[in-house]
Amino acid sequence: MEEIKQKHSETGQGASRSSNQMQPSNFIRDIIDADLAAGKNNGRVHTRFPPEPNGYLHIGHAKSICLNFGIARDYRGLCNLRFDDTNPSKEDVEYVQAIMEDVRWLGFDWEERLFYASDYFERLYQCAIELIKKGKAFVCDLSPEELRRYRGTLTEPGTNSPYRNRSVEENLELFARMRAGEFPDGSRTLRAKIDMASPNLNMRDPVMYRILNVAHHRTGTAWCIYPTYDFAHCISDALEGITHSICTLEFEDHRPLYDWFLDQLDLGCHPRQIEFARLNLTYTLMSKRKLLELVEKKYVFGWDDPRMPTIAGMRRRGYTPESIRAFCDRIGVAKRESTVDMALLEHCVRENLNKHAPRVMAVLRPLTVVIDNYPEGATEYLSAINNPEDPAAGTRLVPFSKTLYIEQDDFMENPPKEFFRLAPGREVRLRYAYFIRCVDVEKDPVTGMPTVLHCTYDPDTRGGDAPDGRKVKATLHWVSAAHSLDAEVRLYDHLFTVPDPGAYDGDLKDIINPHSLEILKGCKVEPSLEGAAPGDRFQFERLGYFCVDTTDSGPNRLVFNRTVSLRDEWAKILKTKKW
C-alpha cells in the first residue's frame, strides 16, 4: 500500500497556484495556501472525489467534482476518483459506470488514479486488529435497537456497553469469527472505544464493522463483514496520500472521529478534513434516497429522466458540461447552508448555448398558411444565419414554398390591442423571407378553430424591409410544409410544485408538478435537421433551446427535449436586484 501512496503522491510534489484557470479564492483555497506557505505535505496538494455507488450523481455532486478536481488542476496537484463501496446491499456496477461517465463528461480525468474502498479491505481489517490490540476497539453484542438506546441523546450521555471491557484476546477471537461468517447479520459489531459521555454523538464508541452476508460487486463472497464509512474513509485517504479531504458540512461533526482514527493508527499521512456547504437548489431534491424513490415508484422514467437533477438527466436534457462548470464557479464555496435559485443554473445553460447552439426553425403547434399569389409548385432557398453570436458558424439555405406552417399562437382572429402578430388584414414578416398579409381564414366547422390561413406575399420584401418604407411589428418563424420533417417535442418544467421539496414529509407524488412534461406530436422542423444526431443542441428560433433525445431518437424518428426556454428569469432578477 505504501507503493500506491508513493506512486500517486510524488507527482504532486511542489504544488503551487497556477495562473491558468485559477478560480477566485475561497476559504478552502485560503487553507490550502496557508498549508503550502507553512511547508505542509511537502508542498503537495492531493484531493479526491469519493462517491458511493448506490445511485446516480446529481447536480450537488457536480459541485463537489468541480471543487475537488478544480483545486487539483489549479494547484498542479492530483485528484483521485475513489468509490466508497462499503455497503454492497445498496451498490451496483451500473452506478459505478454511470459515475465514471458523469465525471468524464464534466471534463475531468482521474488518469490512473481510480480506487475503491474495497481495494483496502484487508488493510482496513488489519487496522481494526491493531486498534483491538491497543485496547481501542471491542466486539459488541448489543442489537441495533440496543445500540441506539445505549448511545444516549444530545442532552444525556450514553451508557457503556456491557461488552466494552472484554479482553484483547476475546475481542481478537470474536472479530476473527465475525470475519469467518460464524454469526448472523446484526448480531455483533466492532466498535471503537472512545467516550460514551462525549458531547459529540459520533465519538460515543462508534461502530467500525458490521456483519452483512451480502456478496460484493468486486470481492464477491470473500467478506461478510464490512467497514463503516467513518472507519474506511479516513484510512483510505491516508493510504492514498490525500492532503485535503474536502466534504460537505454534514460531516463536520465527524471530523473529530476522522482525526481520532488516524491519530491512533499513525499511517504516515494525516489528511486535513475540510467541510463546505452542500448545494441546495430550488424545486430540486438533493437526496439520492428520495431520487431512488422517484425512480422505483415510477414517478419518473428513470435516473436519466430530463426532469431529474441527476447529471445523466441534465445531459439528456441538453445541458452542457461547460454550463454546469460555470454554474459551480458562480455559486462559489461557503461554510453556511443556502439555497440557490434554479434560475441561475438555467441562466448558465442559456448563456453557453447562446454562444454555440445553431439556430433553426421549428413549429411546435402547426397552423397551415397558403400564400395564394406564390407560384404553384415553386421552391426557393433563402439564406439563414446559423448563429449571430458566432460569425464563423456561417449560413444555411432554408426552402420556401407556397404552403407553410406557423405557430397556432402566432395568429388571432380577433386580437387584443397588444397582440402584434398575424391577424386578418394584418401584415407581418416571415423570418429570412417576405412580408405576408392574411386575407382569409378557413375554420373547422365543428370547433370554429382556424385550420388554414390564406395570405398574400410581397415579392419585393425578400429578406428585408419594404421598398416603400412600410413597417411591420412582428417577425414569425415558419417551415415549408413540403420540405418539413415530422418531430416529437417534449417540453419540461419543474418536477415539483414547491420550492423546497426536500422539506416535504409526505408522499412525493403529492407535490409532483402534473405539467412537468408535455409531449407534442406532429411538430414540424426545417429539413436541415434531418441529419441531427442524438445529443445535438439547437435553438429553435423564438421557442428556446432544444436537444435531440439520446434515448428515443433514431434514424426514422426525431425527438427533441426542450433544454431551457428563451426567457431568462435570472437576467430579470439581476436587473431588479439592489446590491
C-alpha positions in Angstrom: 0.0 0.0 0.0 2.9 2.3 0.6 3.8 1.8 -3.0 0.4 3.1 -4.1 0.7 6.2 -1.9 4.2 6.9 -3.0 3.3 6.5 -6.7 0.4 8.8 -6.6 1.9 11.4 -4.3 5.3 12.0 -5.8 3.9 13.5 -9.0 2.1 16.1 -6.9 5.2 17.5 -5.3 5.8 21.2 -5.3 2.2 22.2 -5.9 1.6 25.9 -6.2 -1.1 28.2 -7.6 -1.4 28.1 -11.4 -2.2 31.3 -13.1 -4.1 29.4 -15.7 -7.8 28.7 -14.9 -7.3 29.7 -11.3 -10.7 30.3 -9.7 -11.4 33.1 -7.2 -10.2 32.5 -3.7 -12.5 31.0 -1.0 -11.9 29.7 2.5 -10.8 26.3 1.3 -8.2 27.8 -1.1 -7.1 30.1 1.8 -6.5 27.0 3.9 -4.5 25.3 1.1 -2.5 28.5 0.6 -1.6 28.6 4.3 -0.6 24.9 4.3 1.6 25.5 1.3 3.2 28.6 2.9 3.9 26.5 6.1 5.5 23.8 4.1 3.0 21.1 5.0 2.7 17.9 2.9 6.0 18.7 1.2 4.2 21.2 -0.9 1.7 18.7 -2.3 -2.0 19.2 -3.0 -3.9 15.9 -3.4 -7.7 15.7 -3.3 -10.2 13.0 -4.0 -13.8 12.6 -5.1 -15.3 9.6 -3.1 -18.9 8.8 -4.4 -20.9 5.9 -3.1 -22.0 3.7 -6.0 -25.6 3.5 -4.7 -27.3 5.8 -7.2 -26.6 8.3 -10.0 -24.8 11.6 -9.3 -26.8 14.8 -9.2 -26.0 18.5 -9.5 -24.9 18.6 -5.9 -22.2 16.1 -6.7 -21.2 18.2 -9.7 -20.3 21.0 -7.3 -18.0 18.6 -5.4 -16.5 17.2 -8.6 -15.7 20.7 -9.9 -14.3 21.7 -6.5 -12.0 18.7 -5.9 -10.8 18.3 -9.5 -10.6 22.1 -9.9 -8.4 22.5 -6.9 -6.1 19.8 -8.1 -5.9 21.4 -11.5 -5.2 24.9 -10.2 -2.5 23.8 -7.7 -0.8 21.5 -10.2 -1.8 18.6 -7.8 -3.7 15.4 -8.2 -7.3 14.2 -7.6 -8.3 10.6 -7.2 -11.7 9.0 -8.0 -12.4 6.5 -5.3 -15.7 4.6 -4.9 -16.8 4.2 -1.3 -18.1 0.7 -1.9 -18.5 -0.4 1.8 -22.3 -1.2 1.7 -22.8 -3.9 -1.0 -26.5 -4.2 -0.2 -27.2 -0.9 -2.0 -24.4 -0.8 -4.6 -24.4 -1.8 -8.2 -21.9 -1.9 -11.1 -24.4 0.2 -13.1 -23.9 3.1 -10.7 -20.1 2.7 -10.9 -20.2 3.0 -14.7 -22.6 5.9 -14.6 -20.5 7.9 -12.1 -17.3 7.4 -14.2 -19.2 8.6 -17.3 -20.5 11.7 -15.5 -17.1 12.7 -14.2 -15.6 12.4 -17.7 -18.5 14.2 -19.3 -18.0 17.1 -16.9 -14.5 17.4 -18.3 -12.3 15.8 -15.6 -9.8 13.0 -15.7 -8.6 10.9 -12.8 -5.9 9.4 -15.1 -4.7 6.1 -13.5 -5.9 7.1 -10.0 -9.1 5.0 -9.9 -9.6 3.4 -6.5 -12.2 1.6 -4.4 -12.5 1.3 -0.7 -12.7 -2.4 -1.3 -9.1 -2.2 -2.5 -8.2 -1.7 1.1 -10.5 -4.3 2.8 -7.6 -6.4 4.0 -5.6 -3.4 5.2 -8.7 -2.0 7.0 -9.2 -5.3 8.7 -5.6 -5.2 9.9 -6.1 -1.6 11.1 -9.1 -2.8 13.1 -7.0 -5.6 14.7 -4.3 -3.0 15.6 -6.9 -1.0 17.4 -8.2 -4.1 19.3 -4.6 -4.9 20.4 -4.2 -1.3 21.6 -7.4 -1.6 23.7 -9.1 0.9 21.4 -11.8 -1.4 19.9 -14.1 -4.1 21.1 -16.7 -6.6 19.8 -20.1 -5.7 21.0 -23.2 -8.0 21.2 -25.8 -5.3 21.5 -28.6 -5.4 18.9 -29.1 -2.3 16.7 -32.1 -1.3 18.8 -30.0 -1.6 22.0 -27.1 0.3 20.4 -29.4 3.3 19.7 -30.7 3.2 23.3 -27.3 2.9 24.9 -26.0 5.8 22.7 -27.9 8.5 24.7 -29.2 11.8 23.4 -27.9 15.2 22.6 -28.6 16.2 26.2 -27.9 12.9 28.0 -24.7 10.9 27.9 -24.6 7.4 26.6 -24.1 4.2 28.6 -21.1 1.9 28.3 -21.8 -1.4 26.5 -21.7 -4.4 28.9 -19.2 -5.9 26.5 -16.9 -2.9 26.5 -14.3 -4.4 28.8 -13.8 -7.7 27.1 -10.1 -8.7 27.0 -8.0 -8.1 23.9 -7.7 -11.9 23.4 -11.5 -12.4 23.5 -12.1 -9.4 21.1 -9.5 -10.8 18.6 -11.1 -14.2 18.7 -14.6 -12.9 18.2 -13.6 -10.5 15.4 -11.9 -13.3 13.6 -15.0 -15.4 13.9 -17.1 -12.5 12.6 -14.9 -12.5 9.5 -15.2 -16.3 9.2 -19.0 -15.9 9.0 -19.9 -17.6 12.2 -22.5 -15.1 13.3 -25.8 -13.8 11.7 -26.3 -10.3 10.4 -26.7 -7.7 13.1 -25.7 -10.0 16.0 -22.3 -8.3 16.6 -20.4 -5.2 15.7 -16.8 -4.0 16.2 -16.9 -0.6 18.0 -14.2 1.9 18.7 -13.6 2.5 22.4 -13.7 6.3 22.9 -16.1 8.1 25.2 -19.7 7.4 25.8 -20.1 10.7 27.6 -18.7 12.8 24.7 -21.0 15.7 23.7 -20.3 14.6 20.1 -22.5 11.6 19.5 -20.1 10.4 16.8 -17.5 9.8 19.4 -19.6 7.6 21.6 -18.0 4.3 20.7 -18.9 4.3 17.1 -19.4 1.1 15.0 -16.4 0.2 12.8 -17.6 -3.1 11.4 -20.9 -4.8 10.9 -21.9 -8.2 9.8 -23.5 -8.2 6.4 -23.8 -11.5 4.5 -24.2 -9.9 1.1 -22.0 -10.5 -2.0 -19.9 -7.6 -3.0 -19.8 -6.5 -6.7 -16.0 -6.6 -6.7 -14.9 -9.0 -3.9 -17.8 -11.5 -4.2 -18.3 -13.5 -1.1 -14.8 -13.1 0.3 -16.1 -10.8 3.0 -19.2 -11.0 5.3 -18.1 -8.0 7.5 -17.8 -4.5 6.0 -16.3 -1.3 7.5 -18.4 1.7 8.1 -17.8 4.9 6.2 -16.2 6.7 9.1 -13.7 4.0 9.6 -12.9 3.3 5.9 -12.8 6.8 4.6 -10.1 8.4 6.7 -7.8 5.3 6.3 -8.4 5.3 2.5 -7.5 9.0 2.4 -4.3 8.3 4.3 -3.3 5.3 2.3 -3.6 7.3 -0.9 -1.6 10.3 0.4 -4.6 12.7 0.3 -3.6 16.1 1.7 -7.0 17.8 1.9 -10.2 15.7 2.3 -13.0 18.0 1.2 -16.5 17.0 2.1 -19.9 18.6 2.8 -20.9 20.3 6.0 -22.9 17.3 7.3 -19.5 15.6 8.1 -18.3 18.5 10.3 -19.3 16.6 13.5 -17.5 13.5 12.1 -14.1 15.3 11.8 -13.0 14.5 15.4 -13.6 10.8 14.7 -11.7 11.1 11.4 -8.8 12.6 13.3 -9.1 10.1 16.2 -8.7 7.0 13.9 -5.7 8.5 12.1 -4.1 9.5 15.4 -4.4 6.0 16.8 -3.1 4.3 13.7 -0.2 6.5 12.6 -0.3 5.6 8.9 2.3 8.2 8.0 -0.1 10.6 6.4 -2.8 12.6 8.2 -5.1 14.4 5.7 -6.9 17.5 6.7 -10.7 17.3 6.5 -12.4 20.5 5.4 -16.2 20.9 5.2 -18.2 23.2 2.8 -21.9 23.8 2.5 -23.7 21.5 0.1 -25.7 22.7 -2.8 -29.4 23.3 -2.3 -31.4 24.2 -5.4 -35.0 25.4 -5.6 -37.6 22.9 -6.9 -35.0 20.2 -6.6 -34.2 17.1 -4.5 -30.6 16.5 -3.4 -31.2 13.2 -1.6 -30.2 10.0 -3.5 -32.6 8.1 -1.3 -35.5 10.3 -2.4 -34.4 10.3 -6.0 -34.3 6.5 -5.9 -37.8 6.6 -4.6 -38.9 8.6 -7.6 -37.3 6.0 -9.9 -38.6 2.9 -8.1 -42.2 4.2 -7.8 -42.0 5.2 -11.5 -42.9 8.9 -10.8 -40.2 9.5 -13.5 -38.9 7.4 -16.3 -35.6 6.6 -14.8 -32.4 8.1 -13.4 -31.8 9.9 -16.7 -35.3 11.4 -17.0 -34.6 15.0 -18.2 -36.7 16.3 -15.2 -34.3 14.7 -12.7 -31.4 16.8 -11.2 -29.0 13.9 -12.0 -26.1 14.7 -14.2 -27.4 12.0 -16.6 -30.8 13.6 -16.7 -29.3 17.1 -17.3 -27.1 15.6 -20.1 -30.1 14.0 -21.8 -32.0 17.3 -21.4 -29.3 19.1 -23.3 -27.3 20.9 -20.5 -23.6 21.3 -21.4 -20.7 20.4 -19.2 -19.4 24.0 -19.7 -22.6 25.5 -18.3 -22.6 23.2 -15.2 -18.9 24.1 -14.5 -19.7 27.8 -14.9 -22.7 27.4 -12.6 -20.5 25.7 -9.9 -17.9 28.5 -10.3 -20.6 31.2 -9.9 -22.2 29.8 -6.7 -18.8 29.5 -5.1 -17.9 27.7 -1.9 -19.2 28.7 1.5 -19.4 27.5 5.1 -23.1 28.2 5.6 -26.0 26.5 4.0 -28.0 28.4 1.5 -30.4 27.8 -1.4 -29.6 28.7 -5.0 -32.3 29.7 -7.4 -32.8 27.3 -10.2 -33.0 30.4 -12.5 -29.2 30.8 -12.1 -28.5 27.3 -13.4 -30.8 27.8 -16.3 -29.1 31.2 -17.0 -25.7 29.5 -17.2 -27.1 26.9 -19.6 -28.7 29.5 -21.7 -25.6 31.7 -21.7 -23.5 28.8 -23.0 -26.0 27.6 -25.6 -26.5 31.1 -26.9 -22.8 31.1 -28.0 -22.7 27.7 -29.5 -26.1 26.3 -30.5 -27.1 26.7 -34.2 -30.4 28.5 -34.9 -33.1 26.6 -36.8 -36.8 27.0 -37.3 -39.4 24.6 -35.9 -43.1 24.8 -35.4 -44.5 23.0 -32.4 -48.2 23.5 -32.9 -48.6 23.9 -36.7 -51.1 26.1 -38.4 -51.2 25.9 -42.2 -50.6 29.1 -44.3 -51.2 29.1 -48.0 -49.7 32.0 -49.9 -52.3 32.5 -52.7 -50.1 34.6 -55.0 -47.0 32.5 -54.7 -46.3 30.4 -57.9 -47.7 26.9 -57.7 -45.0 24.2 -57.3 -42.2 26.8 -56.9 -39.5 26.5 -54.3 -36.7 29.0 -53.5 -33.9 28.8 -51.0 -33.3 31.6 -48.6 -30.1 32.3 -46.7 -30.5 32.0 -42.9 -27.9 32.8 -40.2 -26.7 29.8 -38.2 -25.7 31.8 -35.1 -25.5 35.5 -34.8 -23.2 35.1 -31.8 -20.7 33.1 -33.8 -19.8 34.6 -37.2 -17.8 31.5 -38.1 -21.0 29.4 -37.9 -21.9 30.8 -41.4 -25.3 30.4 -43.0 -27.6 27.7 -44.4 -30.3 27.6 -47.0 -33.9 27.0 -46.0 -36.6 26.2 -48.5 -39.6 28.4 -49.1 -42.8 27.4 -50.9 -46.5 28.1 -51.4 -47.7 26.3 -48.3 -46.0 26.9 -44.9 -46.6 26.2 -41.2 -46.6 28.8 -38.5 -47.4 28.5 -34.8 -51.0 28.5 -33.8 -50.3 31.1 -31.2 -49.0 33.5 -33.8 -52.5 34.1 -35.2 -55.6 35.5 -33.6 -58.8 36.3 -35.5 -59.8 39.0 -33.0 -56.6 40.2 -31.5 -56.4 42.4 -28.5 -54.5 45.7 -28.8 -51.2 44.4 -27.6 -51.1 41.5 -30.0 -48.9 42.4 -33.0 -48.6 39.0 -34.8 -50.8 37.8 -37.7 -54.5 38.6 -37.8 -57.0 39.2 -40.7 -55.9 42.1 -42.8 -52.6 42.4 -40.9 -49.1 42.2 -42.3 -46.1 40.5 -40.7 -42.6 39.5 -41.7 -41.6 35.8 -42.1 -38.0 35.3 -40.8 -35.5 35.5 -43.6 -38.3 35.6 -46.2 -41.2 38.1 -47.1 -43.9 40.2 -45.7 -47.2 38.4 -45.8 -50.8 39.6 -45.2 -53.7 37.5 -44.1 -56.6 37.8 -46.5 -58.9 34.9 -45.5 -59.4 32.2 -42.8 -60.7 28.6 -43.2 -62.2 27.2 -40.0 -63.2 23.8 -38.6 -67.0 23.6 -39.0 -67.3 21.9 -35.6 -64.9 23.8 -33.3 -64.7 27.1 -35.2 -60.9 27.0 -34.9 -58.7 28.2 -37.7 -57.3 25.4 -39.9 -55.9 27.3 -42.9 -54.8 30.9 -43.3 -54.8 32.4 -46.8 -52.2 35.1 -47.3 -50.5 37.1 -50.0 -46.8 38.0 -50.1 -44.9 41.0 -51.3 -42.1 39.7 -53.6 -40.2 43.0 -53.1 -39.6 42.3 -49.4 -37.4 39.2 -49.7 -35.0 39.1 -46.7 -35.5 42.8 -45.9 -37.8 45.8 -45.5 -40.4 47.0 -47.9 -39.1 49.4 -50.6 -41.9 51.9 -49.8 -40.7 52.1 -46.2 -43.8 50.5 -44.5 -43.1 48.7 -41.3 -44.4 45.6 -39.5 -44.4 44.9 -35.8 -43.8 41.2 -35.7 -41.5 38.6 -37.3 -42.6 35.0 -37.3 -40.7 31.7 -37.7 -42.1 29.2 -40.1 -41.2 26.0 -42.1 -42.1 24.9 -45.6 -44.8 22.3 -45.5 -43.4 20.4 -48.5 -39.9 20.2 -47.0 -40.6 19.9 -43.3 -39.7 16.9 -41.1 -42.0 15.4 -38.5 -40.8 15.5 -34.9 -41.9 14.9 -31.4 -41.0 17.6 -28.9 -41.0 17.3 -25.1 -41.5 20.4 -23.0 -40.2 20.2 -19.4 -41.0 22.3 -16.4 -40.0 21.9 -12.7 -40.7 18.4 -11.4 -42.1 19.7 -8.2 -44.7 22.4 -7.4 -43.0 23.6 -4.2 -39.6 25.4 -4.0 -38.3 23.1 -1.3 -39.4 19.5 -2.0 -36.8 18.1 0.3 -38.6 19.6 3.3 -41.9 17.8 2.4 -42.6 14.8 4.7 -45.5 13.2 2.7 -45.7 11.2 -0.5 -43.6 12.9 -3.1 -46.4 12.1 -5.6 -48.5 14.8 -3.9 -46.1 17.6 -4.9 -45.1 16.4 -8.4 -46.0 19.0 -11.0 -48.6 17.5 -13.3 -47.3 19.8 -16.0 -43.7 18.9 -15.7 -43.8 17.1 -19.0 -45.8 18.0 -22.1 -45.4 15.8 -25.2 -46.1 17.4 -28.5 -46.5 15.1 -31.6 -46.9 16.3 -35.1 -44.4 19.1 -34.8 -42.6 20.4 -37.9 -38.9 21.2 -38.2 -36.8 22.5 -41.1 -35.1 19.9 -43.3 -31.6 20.8 -42.1 -32.3 18.8 -39.0 -32.6 15.5 -41.0 -29.0 14.6 -40.0 -29.2 15.7 -36.4 -27.5 13.2 -34.1 -28.6 12.3 -30.6 -27.3 14.9 -28.2 -27.1 17.7 -30.8 -28.3 21.0 -29.4 -30.1 23.8 -31.3 -32.0 27.0 -30.7 -35.5 26.8 -32.1 -36.0 30.4 -33.0 -38.4 32.2 -30.7 -39.0 29.0 -28.8 -36.0 28.0 -26.8 -33.1 25.6 -26.7 -33.6 22.0 -27.6 -31.6 18.8 -27.7 -32.0 15.6 -29.8 -33.0 13.0 -27.3 -30.2 10.4 -26.8 -32.6 7.5 -26.0 -35.7 7.7 -28.1 -34.4 9.4 -31.3 -33.3 7.3 -34.2 -32.9 7.3 -38.0 -36.6 7.4 -38.6 -37.7 9.3 -35.5 -36.8 12.8 -34.4 -37.4 13.5 -30.7 -36.4 16.8 -29.1 -36.2 17.8 -25.4 -36.5 21.4 -24.5 -33.4 22.3 -22.5 -34.4 25.8 -21.4 -36.8 28.4 -22.7 -35.5 31.7 -24.1 -37.0 33.6 -21.2 -34.1 34.4 -18.7 -35.6 34.8 -15.3 -32.1 35.2 -13.7 -31.4 38.1 -16.0 -34.6 39.8 -14.8 -33.5 39.2 -11.2 -30.2 40.8 -11.8 -31.8 43.9 -13.3 -34.1 44.4 -10.3 -31.6 43.3 -7.6 -30.3 46.1 -5.4 -26.8 45.1 -4.4 
